[in-house]
């Protein structure tokens, strides 16, 4: 048996909103937000190296 889709007449009323569809929309929104982030000013490797040197007393 196939998936049951909401009818176009129900769009916008909230009657066709099911938890699965809401979860899909939230996941897509978070993926798009992560894709739009700017590149960090420092690479992660450099940040960790500086932290290591600081903890060892070199800085």
C-alpha positions in Angstrom: 0.0 0.0 0.0 1.4 3.4 -1.0 1.8 6.5 1.1 -1.3 8.6 1.6 -0.8 12.2 0.6 -2.9 15.2 1.7 -5.4 16.5 -0.8 -4.6 20.0 -2.3 -7.8 21.4 -0.8 -6.4 20.9 2.6 -3.2 22.8 2.0 -2.9 25.8 4.3 -5.6 24.7 6.7 -3.2 22.6 8.9 -5.4 19.6 8.5 -2.9 17.8 6.3 0.0 18.4 8.7 1.3 15.2 10.1 4.4 14.7 12.4 6.4 13.1 9.6 5.9 16.0 7.2 6.7 18.6 9.9 9.9 16.7 10.7 10.9 16.6 7.0 10.3 20.4 6.8 12.4 21.1 9.9 15.3 18.9 8.7 15.3 20.6 5.3 15.3 24.0 7.0 18.3 23.1 9.2 20.2 21.7 6.2 19.6 24.9 4.3 20.8 27.0 7.3 24.0 24.9 7.6 24.6 25.3 3.9 24.4 29.1 4.1 27.0 29.5 6.9 30.1 31.5 6.1 33.5 29.8 6.1 35.3 30.1 9.4 38.1 32.7 9.7 40.5 30.0 11.1 40.6 26.3 10.2 39.6 24.0 13.0 43.1 22.4 12.9 44.7 25.7 13.6 42.4 26.5 16.5 43.1 23.1 18.1 46.8 23.4 17.6 46.8 26.9 19.3 44.8 25.4 22.2 47.2 22.5 22.6 50.2 24.9 22.6 48.6 27.1 25.1 47.8 24.2 27.4 51.5 23.0 27.1 52.7 26.5 28.2 54.2 27.6 24.8 52.0 30.6 24.4 
